[in-house]
Amino acid sequence: TGLPPSEPPPYTTNPANHRSVEHHQTTAIAAANCTIAVAETSIFHRNLRPVLSLSLSR
């Protein structure tokens, strides 16, 4: 028979497994945030260059 619905999934009751799951999630989130930051920075610079050249030419 399976676990009753009120019981948590097995990995949450095992501290070692829980830590590794949290670690993987944290690593994935950090990598995603880094990628987003790099993308935003490059987009920002791409958008900033025309603005700077416009204001310099005035």
JOFENBEL-V661052 format. One record per residue. N is the residue number from 0. RES is the residue in three letters. PHI is phi in radians with two decimals (none if undefined). NEAR is the number of other ideal C-beta (glycine too) atoms within 10 Angstrom. Layout:
N	RES	PHI	NEAR
N	RES	PHI	NEAR
//
This chain:
0	THR	none	3
1	GLY	-1.46	5
2	LEU	-1.25	10
3	PRO	-1.08	6
4	PRO	-1.03	5
5	SER	-1.29	5
6	GLU	-1.38	10
7	PRO	-1.24	9
8	PRO	-1.02	11
9	PRO	-0.99	9
10	TYR	-1.16	12
11	THR	-1.30	11
12	THR	-1.52	11
13	ASN	-1.81	12
14	PRO	-1.00	9
15	ALA	-1.12	8
16	ASN	-1.12	13
17	HIS	-1.06	14
18	ARG	-1.07	10
19	SER	-1.19	12
20	VAL	-1.12	14
21	GLU	-1.08	10
22	HIS	-1.10	10
23	HIS	-1.11	10
24	GLN	-1.12	10
25	THR	-1.10	10
26	THR	-1.09	10
27	ALA	-1.12	10
28	ILE	-1.15	10
29	ALA	-1.09	10
30	ALA	-1.10	10
31	ALA	-1.13	10
32	ASN	-1.09	10
33	CYS	-1.09	10
34	THR	-1.07	10
35	ILE	-1.11	10
36	ALA	-1.09	10
37	VAL	-1.10	10
38	ALA	-1.10	10
39	GLU	-1.11	10
40	THR	-1.12	10
41	SER	-1.17	10
42	ILE	-1.14	10
43	PHE	-1.06	10
44	HIS	-1.16	10
45	ARG	-1.08	9
46	ASN	-1.35	9
47	LEU	-1.35	10
48	ARG	-1.01	10
49	PRO	-1.07	9
50	VAL	-1.12	9
51	LEU	-1.12	10
52	SER	-1.17	9
53	LEU	-1.15	9
54	SER	-1.22	8
55	LEU	-1.26	7
56	SER	-1.29	6
57	ARG	-1.33	4
//
